[in-house]
Amino acid sequence: MPAYTVREWDKLVYGEAEGQIAVHHADRLAGLAARSAFAGRGGSGVLEHGRNALRARGVVGILAAGDASLEILPKIDVAPGETPVHQNAAIRKRLVHMLAVALDLKIDLGVITDLAWQRETLLEILIRIFCDKLTETLRKGMPRRYVGREEDLPTLRGQLDVNRQFTRHAVNPSRLACRFDLLSEDTPLNRIMKAAMVHLFRLSRSSANQKRLRELAFVYADIADVPVLALRWDEVVMDRTNRSWRELFAMARLFLHDRYQTTTGGTGEGTAMLFETNALFEEYVGRLVARALAGTGFTASLQGGRLFCLSAQDSERGLFQTRPDILIRRRGAVTHVIDTKWKRISSRIDDPKQGVSQADVYQMMAYAQLYRAPRLTLLYPHHPGLGTEDVVHARHRITGHATILETASIDVANSANILDRLRRLLVGDQAIVEATGPGTDSR
């Protein structure tokens, strides 16, 4: 199956040459993107189809339709001078890291070879990670739980179902209507795992991944096959008996239905696993900020404000609710509001081409009024045009107020000491010593 790779906002030109996409493949993939549930949530323009090229807008992930797949990678600046193959490998690695942080997954990226990062698509890498984690966890045993059963037996097992006994077996007392609990492996959690494996086997084009999935299928042979739409996610309870399955459950949700992505089934339609980059960047940064502030006296909450800009004059009904990406508090008081923006900026706030948009400034001024925080930050992904370090680039005082609005950036291509870098950005060098102690590496 032809597999194409393009970076977010870049164009994939039509044609038969290497690095170009065939027109009929472009038609299928664009049609799948338009039919996906992601488009129904306001993302109808996620894949532009025209002017002799495809272009992805604001999303990353995988589209697979018929005999072609399209891998969309984020616009992340990696080491210059490398070949496109090596750059794409580095970007895949950073994207998987961002997904792991955003979805609270523990993924050891070091077990995947450099060659695999270069040769395999994002989807195949995620499938490989899932198979490896599932194989390792199954060595400790498949989770089981008691399920209620009703059977007619020659001897009593459990409790006698009196109503069924006297209605069904009144003339045949040799059979007893029994009701009992049976320890079974055919549980909602295992059915979800099997459904994920079946789904991934249909998607994977890697012979190694298909082999892994076939081997795992033997283990799940006695588990019922349940269609994805009929899976009982609400019946899965994660507790101390199955906590080792928490990450696999999250990955299965990622593949089958997750808030970041959508899976579209149906004859010949294909599958879309798309992540809105704004939402992914927001969740990634938010979770890192919460970790970075541990032990500093500050706490972080994601979309924890929700105050209203207006109140109706004739009632208490609020209008125009706000949802700041990150609120930082100390002793209960909001000290800092952060809004993440997945777009490239220059170091000058008044640059008409690459600067901060007027709408973003107005939004932050509303936060200043409602949350009375002395500090506001617009946080962007770092790129080489901003300098060598992810720092605060500009500070401005809101007219008539003491509140400071600043622009800053964080380098998502570099995970080295990222928690230290965030602490330094948010609360200064002293917080690093307080949180980690001298000489501690907080990667």
Disulfide bonds with the S-S distance in Angstrom:
none
